Amino acid sequence: MQAVFKSGVYLPEVDLWLDSTRKREFSLISHAHSDHTGRHARPVLTPNTANLLGDYLDRSAPVLLDYHQPYETPSYTMTLHPAGHCLGSAQALIVSKETGERLLYTGDIKSRPSPTNEPLEVVPCDTLVMESTYGRPEYVFPEQEQVLDTAYKTLRMWLSRGERPVVKGWRLGKSQEILHHLLAQGFDVMAEESIYLGTQVYLDAGVKFPGHVRMFEGEWPDGWVLLFPPGKKREVLKGFSRKRTLELTGWAVGGNTPWGWAADASLPYSDHPDFNELVEYVKAVGPKQVYTVNGFPELAARLRELGYPAVHLNARGHKQDAGFQMKLV
């Protein structure tokens, strides 16, 4: 099967959209992050992803699929497999009924263990369509435990000096991971409202946290750590002095901060694989051809060096017709 990348991934041979960001009649939503969603008429997604999206799909007729539950059409069978990225995140395996070819679309994945997400499942395939967010060789992350230990020491130092720690984390996925780790270390943690509400969905899904989180409602007691989304305006925090900000992001490796406000400390902790982990996942699933999307084209170049027919699809760099014609052998 061939793949086209334009506001999502399109498989023309089976007429299927994957993570389209434009409204479609039918499309996979691999997980609840906004850069992978659209208000489709009939989205297919896991029940936990639907719960995280809440009323976003009120006017839709969702097709809810548990992991490993087949969805049958005349031309293909689709099954969803854990992606490890956040609660409910899924890879999609599409098997052609005409040829038997197995195409795996990863969406966003995380290969390192998480205390709050279903672990990534290795799914063998013939064709792999893979996100390459950190698809440059410079993005190689230290061990999570090492990064977290540094984060704990930094936060305790700030607290010992009477400062107010702000930890930046995306409201769904990474924030819940960070929250779990901080509570396990005995920190008192407040969460901005959207993070708090997302955490309630995790709790409803049966995810257990080693303590309780409090929602930030305008008061900030001494000794508390605040979890706050990186993209949210901070006017609500202007009245508090002695704030110190810690960001946990894979972009810290390259010194690139693609959003608005600076941090006092930046550590490389990510809910995506690093460059080497992306390469290892390709080796694990054993595809005959690879398409990479988003991120960087260097991953596809490395895969070609390793003997995998691979191309990076970019809506700006490839016309739609080029995607249809680009058959890898």
C-alpha positions, 0 to 999 in steps of 0.5 A: 500500500502507498501513503500520501501525507496531506493534513494527515495520512491517506491510503488511496488503495483502501480509501482510508484517512489516518489522523486527518486534521481536516474533517472527513467522513471516516478517519482514525484518531490515534490519540487525543492530542489536537494535532492528530484530531478532526471532527470527523463524521465517523471517527474510529478510536479507542474508548479512552481516547474518546473519553479524553476528547470529551464533547469534542466529538458530540456531533460525530458518530464514533466507532469505538475499538478496543485494542486488538478488536478487528474492524472489518470492511470489504477491502481491509481489516483494521486493528488497534494496538497500544502505542505507549504515548498517552492513555488510549493511544493506538497504532493501527494495523491495516491488512488488505483483503486483496493482497494480504499486505500489512500496513502499520501506522504508528501515530505517536509512540513512546517506547520507554516505560510509562507508569500511566500508559498502556505499553507500546506493542511491537506489531510486525508489518510489510509497510510502516508509516511512522511519525519521526518527531525526533528524527534527527541523530542529535536527538538522543535522550539520557535514561529517564531515571537520570533525568527525573533524578535531576528534576527532583533535586532541582525542585527540592533545591527551589523549594528549600529556598522558598521558591515556587516551582512550575513544571511545564507539561502538555495537558494530556499524557506527559503531565500525567506521567510527571504527576505520577513520578512527583507524587511517588517522590512525596511532592505536593502537586497542584495542576492547572485545570485542564491537566487536572480534568485530564487526570480525572479521565485517567483515574476513571480509566483505572490508572492509579496514582501514588497520592492525590493532586489538587486543582490550582484555583488561584491559591498557591500554598508554600511548598507546592509544585504547580503543573502547567501547560506550556501553551497556556497564558500565565496571567493567572500566575502574575501575582506570585513572586519567586517562581521558577520554571522547569520544562521537561521536553525532548527539545532540550537536547537540541536547545530548541524551544518551539513555544513561547516562554523561557524556563529556568531549567530544561531537561530532556524528558519526552513522550516520544522515542529518540532517534535511536529508538525510532531506528530500533522500532523499525528493526523490530517490526521488520517492514519491507518499505517505510514512509516517515511523516512529520518531524525530520527527513534524516530518519528516512535517510538513515533507514536507507543506509541500513537497507530499508526502502524509505522516504519522508513524506512532507506536504510542502515538499511532495505533491499529492500525486507524487505520494501516489506514484512513490511505490517502494520496492 
